[in-house]
Amino acid sequence: MTIRQEEILSAWGDPYTNRVVERLNNFAFIPHELLDKLAGMALNENWGVHNYVLKKYLAVQVAWSIEQGQFTQGDRQFYVTAGHLQTRYGTPIYLAFQRNRNAGREPFYLVAVESNMSAPTLPVPPEIPAPTAIPNGVEIVMMHDHILDDNADRAPFLQNTPRVAQMCAVSGAIQWSLNRRLELPYWYYGRMSYVVPLYLSSREDITLAPDLIAPIQVNPQSLLVRTILNPVMPFANARVAVQRHDQLPHWLLQAWKEHAAIATESEIENPEDASS
């Protein structure tokens, strides 16, 4: 029986959520052994405890495949790529989903992870959506209460300076990085956006980790800065937004390497609401 796109999209639920792993779990049963198999087949990456970053990666990338119609069918299954993941030999990795015949359970379940999937037609990876271009010369607007009060401990070197000076420092650091095209694509709440590194204490070597990271929302007449994050916090959302992990800056990969073993699931799901 044909599995229609409308059926799959309905099973996925609302795309405008930061709880995408929960959304994936509600859509399909993902056996732990198949998730581990995928992590072992793909080029070596640090996916965090219980491969939770990998699960988030799939939650976003597979949803894009369905939304873009980049899936194929056969033998009562539908097939998608595991995002842009490949084996060490450069072969795409494919996933096969089937309707779940167990009543009261997830609508689908993952039945196979293979690089040589037996399917009538193999799918291609989804297109990673491009963020809205950052316009030149627009005002930088900051949610200063959340940045400078709620998360003041993330920038202790700013705490003894006047509020206006703090806002000017953050705004100036954002503009400095934008002028040098240092922003990174960043998935957040169902859409693509950016994070901008903030070099506030030193700019001698921009290959080193910045002091902070600022997620920005591109509006027609402004750039809205929602919060400030520690450099490692946006890793999972930035990983979703690139084809290969080596396309991320070295400082972010290094920060994640040092932090991955203690990163919590809630931090990975929604870094902007995570505690320091």
Secondary structure, 3 states (H helix, E strand, C coil): CCCCHHHHHHHHCCCCCCCHHHHHHHHEECCHHHHHHHHHHECCCCCCHHHHHHHHHHHHHHHHHHHCCCCEEECCEEEEEEEEEEECCCCEEEEEEEECCCCCCCCEEEEEEECCCCCCCCCCCCCCCCCCCCCCCCEEEECHHHHHHHCHHHCHHHCCCCHHHHHHHHHHHHHHHHHCCCCEEEEECCEEEEEEEECCCCCCCCCCCCCEEEEEEEECCEEEECCCECCCCCHHHHHHCCCCHHHCCHHHHHHHHHHHHHCCHHHHHCHHHCCC
